[in-house]
Amino acid sequence: MCHNFKKQLYLFETCYIFKDVNKKFVGRHYDIVIAGGGMVGTSLACTLGKNAKLKEKKVLLLEASASKPFNIGGKYSNRVVSINKSSKELLERIDSWKHIEQSRFATVKQLQVSDALSDAFITFGENDDISYIVENDLIVKAVSVEVKKCENVNVLYNAKVSEYILPDYENNIVGIKLDNGDSYTCDLLM
Ligand SMILES: Cc1cc2nc3c(=O)[nH]c(=O)nc-3n(C[C@H](O)[C@H](O)[C@H](O)COP(=O)(O)OP(=O)(O)OC[C@H]3O[C@@H](n4cnc5c(N)ncnc54)[C@H](O)[C@@H]3O)c2cc1C
């Protein structure tokens, strides 16, 4: 605690761009801060939060937009991703795939690439799944449900990062400022 406070004080005394917020700074240090709580950021936060070896690490996920209810069902969203088997396995490891499975997705069983100037073509996936098409909102929903169960992960909505300062040779922590004036420091910004 004392060590962190000294590090924070040092950063905010020496970094020019944070001079103005120095007085307002309330001293919040995290081991890891993730900027952006979309599909990738939330999955990352969840993966860190569910890793037993990292359970002592404090993680902060900052998402610019408001927390929104996910209404999956009815009309399909046009924002989808094709995730490969490794990504599916990652989602399984962080207990999120089951939420997708219980909802909806489509499996790509075969892929054929044809040449425009000849009859040549190549086919992938004779016996195995190639990928899974999942709506972006559904992935975010699935990982958001699980990240909330991680005690060492704090998720902040309406938290838009407006400035940050990366470590240099003199100090080794990162300073982050939100557009609402709140400030944080961390050892690793992702
Ligand atoms: C209409 C549409 C259709 C698509 N279709 C396909 C498809 O068919 N197949 C495919 O593979 N991919 C598709 N994509 C792309 C796919 O959605 C993206 O690759 C994927 O969403 C990237 O995820 P991400 O988490 O990196 O970024 P995003 O989903 O963009 O998430 C970034 C998050 O960061 C937040 N943020 C931004 N700035 C800040 C800040 N300063 N501070 C804090 N938070 C911030 C945003 O609010 C957002 O929640 C499509 C995209 C769109 C828009």
The ligand as a Gaussian input file, in Angstrom:
#p B3LYP/6-31G(d) Opt

LIG

0 1
 C      -21.435000      -3.864000     -38.573000
 C      -20.250000      -4.771000     -38.251000
 C      -20.238000      -6.050000     -38.768000
 C      -19.147000      -6.911000     -38.498000
 N      -19.158000      -8.163000     -39.019000
 C      -18.122000      -8.987000     -38.783000
 C      -18.109000     -10.311000     -39.330000
 O      -19.005000     -10.694000     -40.065000
 N      -17.067000     -11.140000     -39.028000
 C      -16.059000     -10.735000     -38.228000
 O      -15.148000     -11.539000     -37.948000
 N      -16.038000      -9.475000     -37.681000
 C      -17.036000      -8.601000     -37.956000
 N      -17.004000      -7.345000     -37.435000
 C      -15.866000      -6.948000     -36.661000
 C      -15.961000      -7.364000     -35.198000
 O      -17.195000      -6.904000     -34.658000
 C      -14.781000      -6.717000     -34.500000
 O      -13.596000      -7.244000     -35.025000
 C      -14.791000      -7.002000     -33.003000
 O      -15.973000      -6.505000     -32.429000
 C      -13.611000      -6.345000     -32.355000
 O      -13.763000      -6.484000     -30.951000
 P      -13.068000      -5.510000     -29.953000
 O      -13.465000      -5.907000     -28.569000
 O      -11.608000      -5.435000     -30.256000
 O      -13.591000      -4.049000     -30.339000
 P      -15.047000      -3.406000     -30.080000
 O      -16.127000      -4.414000     -30.159000
 O      -15.095000      -2.237000     -31.020000
 O      -14.917000      -2.902000     -28.589000
 C      -14.153000      -1.795000     -28.207000
 C      -14.758000      -1.251000     -26.916000
 O      -13.929000      -0.206000     -26.421000
 C      -14.736000       0.845000     -25.973000
 N      -13.925000       2.054000     -26.054000
 C      -13.540000       2.732000     -27.172000
 N      -12.777000       3.794000     -26.837000
 C      -12.659000       3.761000     -25.491000
 C      -11.995000       4.602000     -24.542000
 N      -11.312000       5.688000     -24.922000
 N      -12.097000       4.293000     -23.221000
 C      -12.793000       3.202000     -22.818000
 N      -13.444000       2.388000     -23.663000
 C      -13.374000       2.663000     -24.986000
 C      -15.945000       0.852000     -26.896000
 O      -17.066000       1.458000     -26.279000
 C      -16.148000      -0.636000     -27.128000
 O      -17.044000      -1.223000     -26.215000
 C      -18.082000      -6.462000     -37.699000
 C      -18.105000      -5.168000     -37.180000
 C      -19.160000      -4.330000     -37.457000
 C      -19.160000      -2.909000     -36.892000

